[in-house]
Amino acid sequence: MSDTPLDIHQYIALMLDQTASLAWQKMGLHPDPVTGTTHPDLAQAKVAIDLCGHLAGLIHARLEPADQRQIDNLLNDLRVNYMQRT
């Protein structure tokens, strides 16, 4: 374990990862980790995807180009999958 405190940008990246995971669940593409079942809720999925976009915007400029592409691809995948379901 590191003695260095968690940087706010690292925390935002963790939030982005968790929110993206929730977006996949709310689209019904990943099961709920507790119940193992899927319960699509596209209204909540949209909020989660929008939040992912906002969080990404807060850290995008601080990322290495490869990490920027990874986040851009994640956001694109989330948005495309959402559009396919609506």
ChimeraX attribute file (.defattr): number of C-alpha atoms within 10 A of each C-alpha:
attribute: neighborCount
match mode: 1-to-1
recipient: residues
	/A:1	3
	/A:2	5
	/A:3	5
	/A:4	6
	/A:5	6
	/A:6	9
	/A:7	9
	/A:8	10
	/A:9	15
	/A:10	11
	/A:11	11
	/A:12	16
	/A:13	19
	/A:14	13
	/A:15	16
	/A:16	22
	/A:17	17
	/A:18	13
	/A:19	20
	/A:20	22
	/A:21	17
	/A:22	19
	/A:23	28
	/A:24	22
	/A:25	22
	/A:26	25
	/A:27	24
	/A:28	18
	/A:29	14
	/A:30	17
	/A:31	17
	/A:32	16
	/A:33	9
	/A:34	6
	/A:35	7
	/A:36	9
	/A:37	12
	/A:38	16
	/A:39	14
	/A:40	18
	/A:41	13
	/A:42	18
	/A:43	11
	/A:44	15
	/A:45	23
	/A:46	18
	/A:47	14
	/A:48	23
	/A:49	25
	/A:50	18
	/A:51	17
	/A:52	25
	/A:53	20
	/A:54	13
	/A:55	19
	/A:56	21
	/A:57	12
	/A:58	13
	/A:59	16
	/A:60	18
	/A:61	10
	/A:62	11
	/A:63	13
	/A:64	10
	/A:65	11
	/A:66	9
	/A:67	12
	/A:68	16
	/A:69	13
	/A:70	12
	/A:71	21
	/A:72	15
	/A:73	12
	/A:74	17
	/A:75	18
	/A:76	14
	/A:77	13
	/A:78	23
	/A:79	18
	/A:80	11
	/A:81	14
	/A:82	18
	/A:83	11
	/A:84	7
	/A:85	11
	/A:86	8
